[in-house]
């Protein structure tokens, strides 16, 4: 029998820890959490969480577990060698005494505590009879050892099955369980990683005030409105360029905040603004490329610290900037969802540009808002346009929110509402002739619906001797990052350079650029207004000629189909958008006009026969009626099925570097080197749809496969690629097949 009972083994830089040492780390973080956010639990719930921390790992006092985390020479004879190992959480619950707990907790809280300890790690099904044998014939012999370590424990109990039924969790009992288990998981993870579970907010409001004073800014109407109404949920409709980011920060105040945006490039930009402009340090950056972004920002003076990633993914920062899909999957209530919703229960969630999301993701957001407010959290939706079908659904579900009758409109120095766009709608295809006729000696932005259309326009310009810039999703990471930086630079109001940029919807929302004229294909009205927000973003337009040209196609513009599921947007929404936009052709379009158009199109009645509304309702019905733990795994939120590849010409040009990085990842090297190598390797990668990858397989265009570290697999494919044009699905005829 072991006298010294371990919770953690020695691993890398991590020293071994006893069960008591690890437990004390949790209790220390329990105290810190309570001091920082005392209001998030009742006194009784704080007590229940304390006990969950205290008892959660006592089940590690068993021979199988102790042998598993020790070196071979330290292991002892297992008294029950024929029995399988049982998850330590299942055993830890045996140390809880209902009789003692009843002195301090209600019956509901006792049930919550048992479940939180028992299920704090999601494992395979519990083998009840095996568990009882291990408790009675092995765990019981370690009680004295636990007492010697300092635990106040008594005889174990094996008859606690009546407390373990998750199916009985409903309403308040479910909310309480989510908080206790979710926060237990958060404290446990932080203690294991030896990091803070929550980081102090460091006066966000003061940092914002200092920034605004330095710039000579006063709070505008929107910012003051949200500053004064920090205790309410909001749907705020406001003009592009009005200062929505600062308004969101005014609403968050010194509470814990989570700020979501639809695009990674805009998330990165706001993260950098927080650090550089506001000098606000405790902020996390969370999306699918978090590690790469942190590595890129590391300097020689301030090398990369992996703790950044750990604390970001655990939502430990007082302000996190992220994509919504990093959070909202908790709606499916799969095993392990609790930490996210527990954190959101005491956070302020900001959702920027909600109209950018697919019907499935929009439905998840609405369902998520219901769960968040029911748990005590708050939200504000900040958007240039707000589809009424979302507010209709929110009201049906009883989600409380304030929405001012009048939108917030950007005004000039005289207090007059800025008019920024004169629109012309053309029922024809977008070609370069119209662009050239209007003149290219200004900042010209062209936004189309598909990469193929963007590449065709680029080719057409090149034929006549004009060199435009091209930005879409089919560039390798290195080239795309450079192009994103270039368009941001040219899009600055202070930049006097001119030229043509051809892009897809990758610049549609939250990208702070200001061009002079826009030529765009119509996708749908809401997306169009986002695109218009990249032109005369913060300026009044007073010329009596169009600065926005909208093309609806002779039949349909690129990417729009009445039948294909791959259509960029629902055909019904396209037709309704066209119908509402045509009367405004040849006129100034005010911000109020845009909002009125959205109000007419995006209602449940208007979209009754659309695929959009069908998918939205189906998602609401499927996930709105789910019971907790009915699903076994996370849901799929985005209908994206891609394969990461390396174009052959990129491989050929960078072969030595790619193979060197592959070697680092496949050999025994420090993890820091492997992380850097993995990040560097991804710079040569581009994502293509799975259908395009399968076509490449059929055509035998795969030359070799870069296998790096076991999990990273990058086929090298003979598709044409150039820094100027990106990837095309035509064959690279100049390449040498291997």
N, C-alpha and C positions, 0 to 999 in steps of 0.2 A: 504494500500500500504506500502511496506517495504522501509525504508530509507537506512538501512545498507544492502547492497547487497552482499551475500556470494557466493564464488566459491567452497569452500570446507567446509564440516562440521567437527566438532570435532570428532576424531576417534582414539582410543587408545592413543598413544603419540603425535598424530598429532593435532595441534590446528586448530580451524576454521580460514579460510582465506577469506578476501573479494575478490571480483573480481579484484580490483585494486592491492591488495597485491600479488595475484597470477600472475597477468599480469606483475608486476614489477620483479618478480622472473624470468619469461621468458625473459624479456628484459635484465636483468643482464647476463643471460646465452648466449643471442644473442651476447652481447658485448664480453664475454669471448671466444666464438667460433670464432668470427671475428678476435680477437687478435691472437689466436692460429693458425688458418688456414685461413688467409686473402684471399688466392688465390682461394678458392673453389667456390666462386660466384663472379659475376660482381658487380660493385657498385650499379647498378640498381636492381639486384637480392637481394643484401643485404637489400636494402630499402624495396623491396616487402616482404622479410621474416620478417623484423621489423614490418611492418604493419600487417602481418598475426598474429604475436605474440600479437600485440596491440588489434586487433579486435576479436580474435578467441573465447573469452568467454563472449562477451557482451550479447549474447543471453541468458545467464543465468539470466538476469534481466527480469524474468517473474514469475508470482505468482506460477504456478505449480512447477517449479524447486525450488524456494525458500522455498515453503512449504515442499517439499520432503526432503530437507537436514536439516530441523529444527525439534526441539522437538515439540511434539503435542501442548503443551501450547503456543508455539510461532507462530503457523500457523494462517493464516488469511483466510477470505472467498475468494474463487476463483470466479472471475467474469465470468468465462466461464467453469462451472463445467461439462457440457455435452460434452466438446471437449477433445480428448486425448492429452497427452503431446507430444510435438514436440521436436526433438533433438535440443539442444541449438546451435549446429553449423549451422543448417538450419536457425535459427533466427539471429545468429551473422552476417551473410552476409548482412542483411538488413541495418546495420550501415555503410557499405561502400558507399562512394559517388563517382560515376564515374566522375563527374565533377571535384572534387578535385583531384582524383587519376590521371586524365589525365594530370595534371600539372607536374607530376613527372614520370609517367610510360607509357610505350607503351600500345597499345590495347591488345597485346598478354599477357603482364605482368599483366594487369588488369584482363583479363580472368583467368589467373593462380591464382591470388590472391583470386578472388571470389571462385574458385573451392577449393583452399586449405583451406579456412576458412569454407566453407559450408560442405566439406567432411572430415574435420580433425578427426572426429570420424565416423567410418562406422556403420551406424544404419539402421533401417528398412526404407522402401520406404517413400519418402517425400509425405505428404498429402497437396497438394498445397493450396487448398481452406481453409483447417483448419489452415495452417501456416499463411495465409493472415489475417484471423480473429484474431488470437492470436497476430500478430504484430500490427494490427490496434487498437484492443480493450484492450490489456493488456500490451504488451511490450512498447508501446508508452508512457504509463503513467510513466515509470521509467527513461525517458531521464534525467529529472532534478536530480534524485538521482545519476545517473551515472556522471553527471557534477559535482555534489557535492563531489563525490569521487575523482575527478580530471581528468576524461576522457574528451577529446575534441570531442564531438559528436554533431550531428545535427539531423534533422528529419530523421526517418527511411524511406527506400525505399522498396517497395514490388515487383517491376517489374525487378527482376534480373535473371529471368529464362533463358534468352538467354546466360548467361555466364556459365551455369551449365552442359552442355552436355559433358560428359566424352568421348563419342564416337568420338568427333572431335579431340581428342588428338592424334597427330602424330608427329614423328620426333622431332624437337627441342622443340615444344610446350609441348610434352609429357615429354621430358627430364627436362625441366624447372619446370613443375608441380611436377615431382618426387622429385626434389631437394627441392623445397619450402615446399611441404606438408611433405616430409620425415623428413626434418630438423625441421619443426614446431612440428611434433610428438615427435621428439627426445628432443627438448627443453621443450616441455609441460610435458613429462614424467619425465624428470630430475627435473623440477621445482616442480612438484607435490610431488616427492620423496625427495626433498630438497638435491639433490646430484648434482655433477658436470656433465654436459652433455658431456664434453670431458676433459680428464686428460692430463696434460703436459707430454711430452715424456721423460724428465729427462736424455737426452743424452745417447741413446742406443749405439751409436758408441763408445763413450768414455768407457762405461762399457765393451764392447766387446774388445776394445784395451787393457784395463787394465787386463782383464782375460787372453788374449793371451800373454801379456808380462810376467805375473806371471808364466805362464806355459812354457815360453821360446819358444813360437810358433811365426812363421812368417806367414803372409798370403800366402797360396799356390796359384797356378795358377788360380784355379776356384774362390777362394775368392777375389783375386785381380781383376779378370775379371769383376765380378759383382759389386765390389766396384766402379770401374771406369765407369760402364755403368748403373748407377742408374736410368737414365731417359728413359730407353727402356723396352719393354716387351721381355721376354725371354722364350725359351724352351731350357733347359739345360740337356743334357744327361751326367751323371757322375757316376763313379764307386761307389759302396757301400763302406762306411767307409772313404770317401774322405774328409768329413767335410762339408756336404751339409747344415747342420743347421747353422754353422757359415757363410757360403757363403750367405745363405738367409738373415741373419741379416746384412751382408755387403751391400746387395742390398737395403734392407729396409731403412738403414741409420737412420736418425732422422725424417723420415716420419711416418705417421700412418701405422701400419702393421697388417695384419691378416694372420696367418700361419696355414694352414690346413694339417692334416694328416689323414690317413684312420683308425687308431686304437686308442682307448682310452688309452691303456697302454702306447703307445709311446707319446701321447699328454701329459699325466701326467708326464712322464719322462722329456720331454723338458721344461714343466712348472717349475718343480722342479730345473732343471739345471739353468734356467733363474734366479730363486730366490737365489739359493744356490751358484752356481759357478760364475755367472756374477754379483751377488748382485744387480740385476735389479728388483725393486719392482713393478712398474706400469704395471703389466701384468695380463691378464684375462685368465681363464681356462673355456672353453665353450664346453660342450657336454651333453649328456642326464643325466649324474651323477654329474653335476657341484656342486650342493648343498652338496652332500655326500662328494665329494673330498675336498671342502672348510672346512667342519666340521671336517674331519679327520685331517686336517692340523692346526686346531685351537689348541692353547695351553692354559694352565692356565694363563700364563702371557699375552697372546694375544687372548682373547676369540673371538668366531665367530661373525662377523659383517654382518648382512643381506645386508648392502649396497654393499658388494662385489658382491653378486648375481645380484642385481638390475643393477649395472653399467656394469657387465659382459654381461648380456643379452641385454643391450642397446648399446653394442660395444663402451663403453666409454673409454676403456684403449688404450694407444698408441700402445700396442701390445697385440693381442688376439691369443691364441693357441686354435684351435677348429677343430671339424669335419666339412667336407664340407656341409653336409646336414643341418647344422644349418644356412647356408647362402643361398644356391643356389636355394631354392624353390621360390625365387623372380622371377625366369624365367617365372612362370605361371601368373604373374601380377594380382594376386587375390587382392581383397580389403584389404588394409593394408600392402602391400608389400613394400611401398615406402621408409620406413626408412632404410631398409637393403641396397637397391641399392643407396640411397642418400649417405650413409656412404662409400660404396665401390667406389663411384665416386671420393673420395679424399683419398683413401687408396691404399696401395700396397698389393696385394693378392699373397701369396705363396701357391702353390699346390704341395705337396710332394707325389711321387709315384702314379701318375695318372692312371697307368695301373692296379691298384688294384680294380678299381671301376667297377660296373656292366655296361652293355651297356646303360641302361636307365640313370644311374647317370652320366656316361661319356658324354652322349648327353646333359644332363642338364648343365654340366660344360662348354662344348663348347658354348652352347647358352648363358650361363651366361657371359662368357668372352667377347662375342660380345657386350652384353649390357653394361658391365662394361667399356670397352674401348670407346664405343660410348658416355658414360657419362663422360669420362675424367679420369677414374681409370686406374691402371696398374696391370700387373700380371707377375709372373715368375713361370714356371713349372720346378721343379727339380726332376729328375727321373733317375733310373738306366737303364730303358728301356722305349722307347716311341713308342707306336703303330702308324705306319705311317698313318693309316686311320684317326686318330685324326688330324694330321697336314694337311692331304688332305682336311678334312672338314673345318678346320680353314681357310685355304687359299681360299677355295670356298666361304666362308662367308666374306672374306675381313678383317680378324682379323690380325692386324699387330704384328709381333714378329720377334726377331732375333734368329737364331739357328746356332751356329758355326758348320762348316762342320766337324771338328774333335771333338770327345767326350773328356771329361776330365777324365783322367785315373789316378788311384792312383799309386804313384811311391815310390820306396825305397830311402834310404839315398844316393844312388849313382845316382839317377835320372832315374833309369830304371823302366819301367812299371811292376808292381807287377803281377805275375801269381799266382793265388790262388787255382785253381781247376783242378784236374785230374778226368775226368768223365768216368764212365762205365754205359752204358745203358743195362739193362737186360729185355728181353721180357718174363717175368714171374711175378708171384705174390710175393710181399714182405712178407717174413717169418723171424722168429727169427734165423733160422739156419745160414743164410748168415751173419747176424749181429754178432753172436757168433763166427763164423769162422774167421771174420775179427779182433775180439778181443774187449772186453768191458773194457779194462784197460786204457781207454782214455775218452775224452769227446765225447760221442756218441749222436747225435741228430737224432731222427726218426720223420719224418713229413708225415702224411697220410691225405687222403682226407675226411675221415668221423670219427665221434666220435666212431661209432661201431667198425671200424677197429682198432682204437687206443686202445680201451678197450680189444679187442681180443688179440692183441700183448702183452698188459700188462699181461693178464691172462697166456699167453703162457710162458712168462718170469718167472712168479711166480711159475709155475709148475716145472721148472728146478732149482729153488732156487736162481734166480737172482731178485733183487728188484729194478725195474726201477721207475722213477717218471713219472707222467702222467699229462698232461695239455690240457684241451679242454674247450669248451663253456658250458658244462653241470655240472659245479660245482656251489654250492652256493657262494655268493659273498665273504664271509669270506675265504673260502678255496681257491677260485681262486686267490684272492689277495695275499695270502701267497705263492701259487705256482708261481705266476708271479714274486714275489720278490726272491724266491729261484732260479728260472732259470736265472734271471738277475745276481744274485750273482755268481752262478756257471759259467755263461758265461763270467765273467770278465777274461781278459787275465792274470791278476795277480793271479787268483785262480788256484791252482794246483790240486784241487780235480778232481776225475774222476767218471764216471757213465753214465747211459742211461736215456735220457729224450725222452718220446714219446708224440708228440703233433699233433695238427691239424694246419690249416692255421692261428690260432690266433697269431703265432709268425712269420708270413710270411714276414711282412714289418716293417721297422723302429724300430725294437726291437734290442737294442744294445747288442748282445750276440756273443761270439766267441767260437765255438766248433771245435773239431778236425776232425770229420768225419760225413757225412750226409748220411742217408738212407731215400729215399723218393719215394713215388708213384708219377707218373707223373699226373699233372692236365693239365697244358698247359705251354708253354715255358716261358712266362713272369713270371708266378707264380713260376716256377722252379728256375729261376734266383734269384728271391727274396729269396727263401728258401736257395739257395746256398750262399747268402749273410750273412747267420748266421754261416758259416763255414770258417775258415781262413779269418775272416772279414778284418783284417788289417795286415795280415802276408803273406809273400811269401811262396809258397809250392814248394819244390824242390825234393820230392821223386818220384820215377818212379813207382808209384802205385796209384790206385784211392783213393781219399778222398771224392768223391761224387758217390753214387750208386743210379741210377734211375730205377724204376720198372714200366714197361708199362702194366703189367698184361698178363696172358696167353690169355685172350680175351680182357677184359678191367679191369683196376684197380678199387678199391672201389670208389663209388661215381660218376662214369662216366657211362652214358647211352646214347645210340643212339636214344632213344625214349622218356624217361621220362623228364618232365619239371623240376623235382627236381634234375637233374644232376648237379654236382658240377661245371662243365664247359661245354660249347658247344662241342658236339662230333666232329664237323668239325674242331674246333680249336685244340682239342686233337689229331686228326689224322694228321693234318698238322704239329703240334709240334713234334710228334713222327717221322714223315718223315724227318724233318730237323735235329733232334737231333741224329738219329742213325749213320750218318756218323762220328760223333765226338766221338763215343764210343771208349774207350781205348786211349784217347788222352787228353792232356792239353787243356782246354777251356779258351781262353783269354777273356778279357772284350770286345775286338773288335769282337770276334767270337759271343758272346752273342748278341751284338747289331745287327750284320749282320743277325743272325737267326730271331730276332724280325722283322727286316726290311722285310724279305721274307714272314713271316707268316701273319702279321697284316696289310695287305693292303686291300683296298676295293675289288680289283680284286681277291686276294687269298681267301677271305672270302665270296665271292659272294653268295653262297648258304647256308650260316650259319644262324642259329637263332640269333646269336650275332649281325651280321650286320643288319638283318631284324629288330630287336628290336631297335638298334641304329638309323637306318633311320626313323623308324616309330615315334620315340620320337622326332627326329629333325623336322619331318614334322608336327606332331601334335602340338608341342609347339613353333616351329619357326614361324608358321603362325598365332599364337594367337593375337587377339587384346587385348589391355589393358582392364581389368575388364570383359573380356568375361567369365571367370570362377568365381564362387562364393566363392571358398574355396581353401586352400592349397592343392597342389598335393601330392601324395604319392611317395616318392623317392626310398625307399628300399622295395623290395618284401619280407618283413618279417612279418609273422603273428604268433605271439607268445602269450602264456599265462604264466604269472608268477605264480609259485606254490611253496609250501613248501613240501619237501619229508617227509613222515610219520616218518621215523627214526630221522630226524632232529627235527621235532616237538616234538617227544617223549623225546629226550635228552634235549631239551631246552624249555619244556612246560611252566615252571614258568616264564621264561624271556619273552617268546612270549606273553603270556596272560597278563603280566604286561604292556608290550608295547602297546598291544591292548587297555587296559583300559585307558592308558594315551591319546591315540588318540581318544577314543570314549567319553571321559569326558571333562569337561570344564577345560582346563589348558592353561598356557601361550603358545603362539605360538612357542617360542624358545624350550620349552620342547617337543612340538609336532613334531617339525622339527627333533630334535635329536632322538625322539622315532621312527619316520618314517624311518630315516636313519639306525638306529639299526635293525629295523624289516627287512629291505631289505637284511641284511646280511645273513638271513636264507632262502633266496628266490633263485630260479633258473628258467630261462625261458625255456619253451618247445614249440615245434611247436603246432599249434592249432589242427592239425590232431591227434597228440599224446594225447592231452587233451580230444578230443572227444572220442578217443578209451577208455580212462580211465573212461569217463562217461558211455559208453556202458557197460564196464565191472564192473561198480559200485565200482570203486576203490577210490572214493572221500569220505574220512571219515568225514571231517567237513570243514567249510570255515571260515577263519579268515577275519573278516570285520573290518577295522580300518579306522576311520575318514570319512566314507561314500564313499570315492573314491578308497581306496585300498582294493582289494579283492584277497585273497590268498587261493585257495583251497589246502587242505592237502591231498596228494595223496599217495597211497600205492605202489609207485614204489621203487625199491631198490636204496639205496644211501649209499656211504661210502666216507670218506675223501680221501681215496687213489684212488678210481676208478670213483667217481662222480655218476651221475644218470644213471640208465639203465631202459629200459621200461619193464623189467620183474617184476612180482609181488613180493612184499616183503612178503613172506610166513610166516615169523616169527612175523609179526605185528598183533596186536589184532584189529580187525575191530570194530569200534565204533558204 
